[in-house]
Amino acid sequence: MSEGAYQRLWESSHVILQELLDQEQPLLEPVPYRERQSFQYRLASLYLHYLGLLRRFDTIYDQMVQPQKRRLLRRLLDCVAGRVLELKDELVRADLCENPCLDRVLQDLKLTPADLEVPIPKYFLLEQSTAVRERGLILAKILSRLEPESSQKSFIGMHRTEAIILVQKAERARQGRLRATFMREIRRDEEQDRRIREDGWHKFSQCQAAVTIQKVWKGYLQRKRTQQDRRTEMEFIGMLPSPNQVEHLSIISQACLWEDVRRLRQVEKEEEFQAAMVKAHDSLAETEGPDMKEKMKEQIRQWFIECHDLTGRFPDYPDASSGGSYSIFADKTPEQVRMELEMQVQENKKKEQEKSKEKGKDEKKKNKKGKEEKAKKGEVDTVLQVLPSKCIPMISAGHEEYLNTWKNQCESIQPSQNYDSETLREEKRKEVELEIRIQVDELMRQELRNLRLVVDKEEERPLRAPKKTPGKKTGRKKEKDLTPNRSVESLYEELVISGLLRKSESVALKDYVGDFLYLGSALSLAKKLPMPSLFDIRQNVALYAVLRLGSPDIHAMAPLIRSILLVGPCGMGKKMLVKAVCTETGANLFDLSPGNLLGKYPGRNGAQMMVHIVFKVARLLQPSVIWIGNAEKNFYKKIPKEDREMDPKRIKKDLTKALRLLTPGDRVMLIGTTSQPQLAEIRGLCRVYERILFMPRPDYASRYVLWKRMIEARGVQPTQHLDISALAKVSDGYTPGHILQAIQSVLSERRFLQLSKRPLVACEFLGQLAKLDPVYREEEESLKDWYFKTPLGKKSVKHRMDQLGAEEAKLAKEKKKRK
């Protein structure tokens, strides 16, 4: 795509953004509980539109070259991603489910499941590729020192005569196989000639022979033509791969090459822009700086005089934390400043009068509080409302900046995508003005002291500190640093040596394949609870983990989520998802699994020190993922005999304390995985893990995609001989891990070489599947029962029971009316 194409895409994106901003205000109005479905529909529609907008902004930001536009696009991209996460949180609260069914909304908006895919911004890895590479080199260097030197293997020599005999045996065996094949063909030809002699030759006339040949040839041509037409039709509807796949791949590779070229141009233009920023700053400070300084001084002196005339004394100068003199004169005329001073005098008198009246009203208010609270609770229970957004004001500001600066700017002004010098000077003028204002504030504070001494004969009045409300603690409790004299490098090396910091395998999130749940709304209408598909699980991991860890700005704006628990049978890909999060965000992987802690940092103080070091390094080298495999062991109801030696519950208290200290901006996430959550205390487990994602067995659509993609990943293109639909049907109850094992067992190197002569068929996989134990329905039902005991599961069950009760009451009323 050309620069003009990306510019047009940017313009159309802002048209969509304006429409979405117009829809935001009505969403803040309270909605009665009886209109819950329409409220959910509006939320889902807005969520899908913002997802599409996020995909557009990611494409434009990745390929736009002009540096000033890229800065605005980056802010909009992060804010839209934050809004997507906010809307996801609202959908979960409204639907009381981690995976709300959006198939009906997709159909109404004429979208496809591909539009529901959460786009992961490309800059997550591009901007920190250097840091990830350096960290990988350091980790590899530490691990290489730990590996013992491999001793040279001594190969047993062979005598020359023995080697010749071995070669002769192999050659004679090869010749024997060829001779046997040749003799088999000779015997087959002789048998064919004997049968012809016995049956006798059938004599045809010339016309009969010609007709026979024509029949055979025309039948052959028609069969080939029919087969070709059928294949063309199947390719058109997407049921068979296209034969010109090589040509398609070459086009994609060419497009990727041009994308890389544009990224190189981005770097060049950014360097030019950085140099121009320094030059513009120095030029403005030298030419316009003195005039700005004198103008500010005159304005502040005038304020001193007016305040003294009105109140009889000089005002208190605002401190630097409140903005200095900027907080007084920000977009205000001298008349507005005078009016504000008069209003302050009147407000002080009113406050003194109100204090005396409030004392008599306190007793009456206490009596009414109980009734009011009850009424409020009833209102809250029957009203649905979206929480105020942190991202919408910033999105609106970015949209306004686009409309004022870039919308009407002709592209011919920057044909080579250079920076706009006028816009740059305006931005730098504000920075220079702020720097000069800080200097002027210091000078004018001293001048104010001198005026007070000379005119009012009084010394400087100390500024009063703001009163703290009793009983309310602001800020978070600071964690005591147990390693104040240790460097980050030494702590990092210690964790690597002890095995608590591991090198994560490179796994893309898109490799966790699965299909969309197409019948979610239909199941809900049939009063059946829809289970999440593998597609839903992948989207939730992208929303809860990848988007939040990938950018500090998104993490600060989005609702805070510190921990996730992945619950599902063995083989569902829980560890793969943890590795995918690390790969997509470039995060460090810390392993606090109970089995990995055996014999490390012994004692009570040792466990505290271990958790402290892990979280300290994770915060300093963020983004970081702290993984706990078999997470139920930290919260055992009763520790089994075989696990008593490892003492799995020893980090339970320290882990809970460390998690509470994580704040917005700390890109550290705890991810637990478990296949037996029933063994744990559910209250403690749910207190530590804020989001619990249930991973049931894959459905038919996901199994079909799994078989197809996994076979293709082994380098085999499925043919018509391989019935993937039958494989997906018979593999009900098997996990993706089971399917992968079956494919790896069947598609050996020897079988791969035989594919040209003997195509792959479905029955070859049945024997391998029969050797594996599936996930039985009882095991999955026990996991479902446990999930419905979690806080969100309880709310979902309660909501379903209320719905059933309301429907039964409605039916009972109708029966009474009929009678």
N, C-alpha and C positions, 0 to 999 in steps of 0.2 A: 504494500500500500504506500501511496505517496504522502507527502506532508499535507497536501490539500485534503486527502481522504481522512486523515486523522483530525484535521481541523473541523471538517464537516461532522465527524463523529462526536467531537467535543461540543459543537453547537447543538446537535440533536440531543445529547445527554443533558444539557442544561435546560432544554425544553421539558424533558421528562422530570428533571429535578424540580422545576418550578411547579409542575402538576402535583408532585409528591408533597412539596412543602405546603401547598394549598389544602391537602388532605390531612395534614398533621393536626391543625387546630381543632377540627370537629372531633378528633379522636380523644382529646383531653376531657371532653364533656362526659359526665357520669351516664351510664347506661343501665337501665333496670335489668335485673337478673333474668327475667323472662325473655329478653332479647339477646341471650348469651350466644346463640348460634350466629346471628348476624354480626355481633361484636367480633367473634372468632374469625368470621369470613373477612371482615374488613382488615383485621390484623394480618391474616395470612396473605391477602392480596397486596398489602403494603410491603410485607416481608419479601414476597417474590419480586416486586418491582425494584426494591432496593438491592436485591441480589443481582438482578440484571444490570443495574446502574453500577454496582461494584465491579462487575465483569468488564463493563465499558471503560470505566476510569482506569482499571488496571492495564488494559490494552493500550490506552492513550498514553498513560504515564510511562509505560515501558518503551514506547517508540517515539514520543515527542522529543524533539531536539532542543527547542528554544528554552534556555535555562529558567527564565522568569515564569513562563507558563508551567514548567515542571514543578516549581515550588508551590504554586497554587493547586496544581493537580494532586500533589502529594498530600496537602492538607485535606482536600476534598476526599481523596481516596481513604485516608485514615478515618475521617469523620463518618463517611458512609459505612465503612466496615464496623465502626463502633455502633452506629445506628442499627445495623443488621443484628449485632449481638444483643442490643437492647430489645429489639422486636422478638428475637428468639426467646428471650427471658419472659417477655410478656405472653407469648404464645404458650409457653410451658405453664405459666400461672393460670391462664384462662382455660386451657384444655386439660390441666392436671395430668400431663403426660409428657415424657421427654421426646416423643416422636409424634407430633400431631399429624393427622392424615390430611394431606394437601392435594389429593388426586382430583377432587371435585373442583377446587379452585384452579388447578392447572388446566382442567378441561374447559372451564368457563372463560379463562383468559387466553385460550388457544395456545398454550405453551406445552413443551415436552418435558419429560423427566430430566433431560440434559440441562434445562434452564434452572432446575433446582440444585444443580451441583454447585457447591460452595467454591468460588475461585480463590486460590491462594496467591496473593500478590507476588509477582516475580522478584520484586526488590528485596524480599526477605533474605534470600540467599545471595543475590548479586552484590548487595551492599556490604555484607559481612563475609564475603568469600575469602578475603585475605586473612581475616582474623581466624576463621575456621581452619584454613590451611596451616597457619602458624601453630594453632593449638594442636592440630593433628600431628605436625612434625615433632612438637615437644612430647606429646603422648607416645609417639612411636619411639622416640629416643629413650624415654624412661623404660618402656617395655622391652626394648632391645637389651638394656643393661640387666634386666631381670632374667632373661632367657639364658639358660646354661649353654656353654659352647658345645656345639654338636661334635661329637667325636667322629673322626673319619671312618667310614665303614670299610671294612676289609673284605674285598671280593675274593672268593675262592677261585683260584686259577684252574684252567682245564688244559689237559695235554692236547697236543696237535692231533694225534691219532683219534682221540675221543671226539674232538670237534668235527673231524671229517666224517666219522661214523654217524654222528648225529645229523649232519647235513644230508648224508646219503639216505638215511631212513626217511627224512622229510620229503626228499625228492622222489624216492620210490613210491611213497604213499600218494603223492600228488599225481604221478603217472598212472598209478593203479586206478585212482578215481576217474581220471580222464578216459582210460581204456574201458572202464565199466560203463560210463556214459555213452561212449561210442558204440559198444556192443548192444546196449539197450535200444539205441536208435535203429541199428541194423535189424535186430529181431522184430521191432515194431513194423518196419517196412516189409519184411518178409511175410509177416502175419497178414498184413493188408493185401499183398499180392495174392496170397493163398485164398483169401475170402473172395476176391474178385474172380479167380479162376473157377472156384466152386459154384458161385452164383451165376456165372456166365455173363458175357458182355451183352448189354442192352443196346440195340441198334436204333439210332434216331435218324429221321430224315433231316435234310438241311433246314427246312422250315421249323420242324419241331425243336431242333437244337437251338436255332436262333431265338424262338419264343421262350424256351427254358432259360437261356442266358439273360434275355431281357427281363423276365420275371425276377430272377435273382438280383440282377443289377438295380432294377427300379425299386425293389423292396429295400435293398441296402441303402440307396440314396434317400428314400423317404424316411427310413429309420434315423439316419444321420441328421436329416433336416428337422425332424420332429424333436430329436434330442437337443439340437442346437437352439430351436425356438423355446423349448422348455427351460434350458439353461439361461437364455437371455431374459426370460420372464422372471425367473428366480433371482437373477442378479439385479433386475430392475426393482423388485420389491425388497431387496436386501437380505434374502434368505441364503444367498451364496456369495462368496467373495468375488470381486471383480478380477478378470484376467489381466487387466492392464495395471496391476498393483505396482509393478516396478516403475512405470511411468508416473503414477501417483506419488510414490515415494521420492522420486527425483524432483518433482515440483515442490514437495514439502521441504526437502533439503535445501533447495534453492531459496525458498522463502525464509528459512531459518538463517541462511547465510546473509541475506539482506538485513535481517533483524540484528545480527551481530555487528554488521557495518554501521547501522544506525546507533547502536550502543557506543561504538568507538567515537562516533561524531558527538555524542552526548558528553563524553569525557573531555573532548577538545573544547567544546563550547563552554563547558563548566569552568575549565581552567581560564579561558578568556574572561568570563564573567567575574571570577574571583579577583583577577588582576584589576578589572575595571571598577570593582567595588572599592578596593583600597584607594585607587586613584581619585575616584569621585569623592570619597570621604575626606581625603587630604585637601582637595581643591575647595570644597565647601567650607571646611574649617578655616581655611586661609582667607577666602574671599568674603564669605557671608557671616563668619563667626563673630567678628567684632561688632557688627551692627545688631546681631541677635542679642549679644550680651548687654549692650546699652539699652535696647528696647525693653528687655526683661527688668533691668534695674529700675528704669523709670516707672514701669507698671507696678512693681512691688512698692516703690516709694509712695506712689499715689494711693495705694491700698493702706499703707501706714497712716497717711494723713487723714483719709476718709474715716478710718476706724477711730482715730483719736478724736475727730470732730464729733462723731456720733456717740461714743461711749465714754469719752473723757480719758481714755488710756490706750496705750498701744496693744495690738493683739498678740496672741501667742503664735509663734511661727510653727507651721506644721513640720513634724519630723520627717526624716528621709523614708521611714517605713510606710508612711501614709501618702507618699508621693511628693512631698515638699510643696513648693509653690504651684506645681502643676495641678494639684487637687483643688486649688482656689480658682485659677484662671482658665480651667479647661472648658473651652467653648462658651465663655461667659463675657458679657459686656460690663463696663464699670457700673451701669445702672442696676444690672442684675446682682452684682456683688453688694451694692448699697442696700437693695431690698432684702437680701439674705441676712445682712447684719441686723436690720430692723426686726425681721421675723424672729431671729434668735432671742432678742430682748423680750418680745412678747410671749414667746414659748416658755421662757424661764418663769415668768409671772404665772402663767397658766398651770405649770407643773406644781407650783407651791399650793395653789388653790385646790387642785385635784387630789393632792395627798391627804388633805383633811377629810375630803368626801369619801375616799376609798376605805377608810377605816370602818365606817359604819356599814358599808356594803359587804364586807368580807363575810360576816356571819350569815347573811342571806344567801350568798353564793355557795357556801358550804352545804347548806340544806338542799339546794337545787342540783348539786353536782351529781348525786346518785341517779336521779331521774334522767338528767341529760345524757349521762354516759350510757345508760341502757338504751335510750332512744338512738344514740349515735351507733351503738353496736348493731342494732336492728337495721339501720340504714346501710352500714358497711356490708352487712351480710347480703343485702339485696341489690347492691350497686356494683357494677364493673367499671373500672377506670384505669387508664394507662398512666404510669408514673411519669413525672416530668423528665425530659431528656437532657442529657449533658451535651449531646452532639448536635441537636437541631440549631441552637444559636450559632455554633461554629460553621455548620453547613450553610446557614443563611448568610453569614458574613462572607464566606467564600463565594457564594453565588452572587452577592452584591458586588464583590470585587471584580468578578468576571464581567458583569453587566456594565460596570463603570469604566473598566480599563481595557478589556480585550474583545468585547462583543463587536463593537463598531470599528475596530482597528483593521485597516486594510492589510492583507497579507503581503502586498507588494512593497510595504515599508521595510520588511525584513525577509527578502527573498532567500537569503542564505541562512535564515534562522538565527541571526545574531540577536544580542540583547537590545532592549529598547532603552536608549540613553536617558530620555526624559523621565520615564517611569523610575529608572534607577536613581536619578538625582532627587526625585521626590521622596523616595524611601530613605535615602541617605541623609536628606535634609532633616527628617524627623529624628534620626539617630544623633546627628550633630547637635540639634536643638536640645535633646535630652541630656547629652554630655555637658553642654554649656550650662544648662539649668542647674545641674548638680553643683558646678563651680559657683554659679551666681547665688545659690541658696546658702552656701557657706559664707560668702561675703556679706550677704544681706542679714544673716543671723548676727554676725558681729556688729553690723551697722545698727541693728535693732537694739542690741545691748547698749551701745553708746548713746542712742537716742533716749532710752529709758533713764540712763544715768544723768544725762544733761537736762532733759525736759521734765521728767517726773520725779527725779532724784530718788529712784528706787533701783535696787539691784535686780539681777535676773531671777525670775520666778522659776523654780524647778517644775518640770512637766509632771503632771500626775499620771501615775500608771493606771491603766484601766482596771476597774474592780473585777475580781474573779468571783463568779457565782459559787457559793458553797455547795459542796456535794457533787459538783460536775467536774470531771477530770478531762482536760483537753489533751489531744495527742495520744500517742501510744506509749506504753511502758517500754523503756529502753532495755535492751538485752545486755546483760553483763558479758563483756568480752573476756573469754577464758584464755585467749591466745593473743594478748596485746602486742607481744614482742616478736611475733612470727610473721614472716612475709607470705604473701599469697602464693608465691612460687614454691616455697617449702611445704605449705599445707597441701597444695595441689599434688606435689610429688608424693607426699605421705599417703594421700588417698589413693593414688594410682598403685603404689607399692602394696598397700593393704587390700587392694582389690575392690574398694568401694567406688572408684571412678573407672568406668569401662569405656572402651572404644565401641561406639554403636555401629552396627551394620547399616549400609546405605540401602534404604527401602523407601520407595515413593508411596505416598498415600493412595495414589490411583491404582497401585498394584493390589490393594485390598478390594477385589472385584465383588460385585453383587448388583442385583437388579432392584428396581423400584417396586414398592408395594402398591400394585394397581387397584386392589380391591379394599383399601382401608376404609373408605366411607361406606361402601356396601356392607362390610362386616359390622361397622358401628350401627348402621340402621337395622341390621338383623340381631342386635343386642349381643354381638360377639366382640370380645376385646381384641383388636388387631395387634399382633406382635410385630416388633420392628424387624425390618429386613436388613441385610448386610449394607445396602445403600444408605439406610437411615443411620446405621452405626457409624459409617464412614463420615457422613455429614456432621453428626454430633461431635465426633472427635475433631474434625476440622474447625467447628465453631467454638467448642469449649477449650481446646488446647492450642491448635496451630495458629489461629488468628490472634489469640491473646499473647502468645509467646513470641510471635514474629516481629512485633513492633511495640516499642515502649509507649508511643502515643495512643495506640489502640488499647493497650492494657490499662492505661490510666483512665480512659473514657468509658470502657466497657464495665458492666457489672462484675464485681470481683468474684472470681472462682479460684480457690487455692488448690483444690484436690478433686480427683475423679476416681471412681472405682468401676472397673470393667468386670462384670459378672457373667460367666457363661461356662459351658462344658469345655473340657480339654479339646484342643484342635480347632477352636473358633478364631484363632489369630489375634489373641490379646497381646502377646509379646510383639507380634509384627506391628500392631498399631502403636505401641510404645516406641519402637525403632523408627516408625514412619514420622512420628511427631518430632523426634530428634533430627531426622534427615531434613524435613521440610523447614525447620526453624534454625538449624545449625546449633542445636542445644547440646550441652554436656549431659551425659547419662550417669547418674549416681545410682548405685544398687544397694538398697537397704533391706533386701529380702532376708528373712530369718535364717535361711540356710547359708547365706553368704556372710553372716555375722558371727558364725561359730568360731570361738577362740580369738576374736578380735576385740580390743579395748575391754578387757574383763573388768568386772566390778561395777558398782553403782556409779562411781565417778567416771569410770571409763565410758559407760553408755551415754552419760551426759556430755562428755567431751566429744565423742564421736558424732552425735547429732548436731552439736554446736559447730564443729568444723565443717561438716557436710553443708549445713545451711549457710554458713558464712562464705564458703567458697562458691556455693551456688548463687548467692546474691551478688558477689563481686564479679563473677564470670558469667553473668546471665546472658542469654536465656539458659535455663537449666531444667532438667526433668529428673525428679527423684522417684525411682521405681521401686515398688515393694511387691515382689511376687509372693503368692500364697498369703495374701494380706489378712486372711482370716486368722492366721496363727498369732498375730499381735493381739488379738482380742478373743482368744480361746475361752470358752465357758469352763472347760476342764482340760488341762494339758495332758495329752496322751503320754504313755511311758516312753515311747521312742523319741518324743520331742522334748523331754524334760532336760536333757543335757544341753541343748542349745538355748534354753530359757527365752522363748520367742517374745514374751511380754515385757522384756526389760527396757525397751525403748518407747513403750506406750505413752507414758506421761511426758517425757521430753519431746516426743514427736508432736503431741497435742499443743504443748507450749510454743514450740518453734513455729508451727503453722499459724497460730494466732498473731504472731509478730509480722507476718507477711502483709504488706499494704499495697494499694494500687501503685504500680511502677516497679514492684519487685517481680520480675518475670521468672518466677520459680513455681513449678507445679508438681504436686505429688500425684502420681498415678499408681494406683494399686490394681492388681489382677488377682482373681480368685475363681476357683471352680467349686468350692465347698463353703459358701458363706453361712450355711446353716450351723456350722461348728462354732461360730463367733457370737459374742454378745452384740445383738443388733443395735442397741442404743449407743454403745461406744463406737461401733463401726460407722454408724450414720453421723455421729458427731464429728468424726475426723474427715470423712469423705462427703463433700458437699453435693456432688452429682454422682448418681449411681446409674450406670448404663447397662441394661440387661441385654444379653446377646443370646437369643434362642437359636435353635437349629435353622439352617437356611431353608427357605421355601423353594418351590419348584422353579420359579423364574431365576432365582439366584443360583440354584444348582446348575441350571442350563448354561448360564453365563460362565460359571466356574469351570465346568467341563470343557467348554469351547476355548476359553482363554488359556487355561492351563495346558491343554494339548498344543495350542498354537505357540505357547511360550517354549515348548520343547522342540520347536522347529518343524512341526508336522502340521500340514494344512488339511483340515477335515474334508473328507470327500462324501459323496452320496452313499457310499457303503457304510459309513459310520453314522448310526442313528443316535444322535446326541439327546434327542427328546426321550428315547427309551432309557438311556443312562440316567438322565435327570429324574425319571420316574422311579426306577428301581433303587436309586441311592437315597431315598427318603430316610432321614434319621442319621445320615452320615454328615460329618463336619467337613469344612474345607481341608483340614489336615488329613482326614481319611482319603478324600478324593485325590489329594496330591500324592499320598503314598501309593495309591493304586496306579496312578499314571506313571510314577517313577519306576515302579516294579515292572510294568508292561513294556514301556518304551525304553528298553535297553539299547545298547549300541548295536547289538546283533539284529534286534527287531527293526531298528531304524534303517539298516542297510537292506532289509527285505521289503521295505514299503513299496518300492517300484514294481515288484512282482506280486506281492501279496498285500493288498490294501488293509488298513486297520478297520476292524469291526468291533461292535459293542460287546459281543460275548467274551472277548479276551479280557475285559476288565472285571467280569463278574466273579471269576475265581479269586482274584486279589481282594475284592470287596468282601467276599464271604469269610476271608481269614481275619477281618477286622471286626471289632465289637462296635456296633453303632451306639448312639445316644438313645437309650430307651425312653419311652414316654414317661415312665415313673420318675426318672431322674430329672427330666425337664419340668414336670409338674411340681416337684419339690422345690426347684429353683424359682418357679413362678409364685408358689405359695410364700416363699421367703421374701420375694420382691414386693408382694402386696402387703408385707408387714413394715416396709420402709415408710418414712413420712409421706412421700409423694404417692406411694402405692396405696396407703390408707386413705388419702384424700380421694384418689381415683375410685376406689371401691365404694366409699361413702357416697360419692356423687352418682355412681351407677345405681346404688340401692335407692337413693332418693328419686332418681328418674323412674325406676321401676315402680316405686310406691306411688308416685304421682300418676303414672299411667293406669295402675290398678284402680286407684280412687276415681279416675276419670271414667273408666269402663263401668265401675260399680254405679256411678251416677247415671250413666246412659241406660243401664239395665233398669234402674228404678223408674226413670222417665217412661220407658217402654211399657212397664207394668201399669 
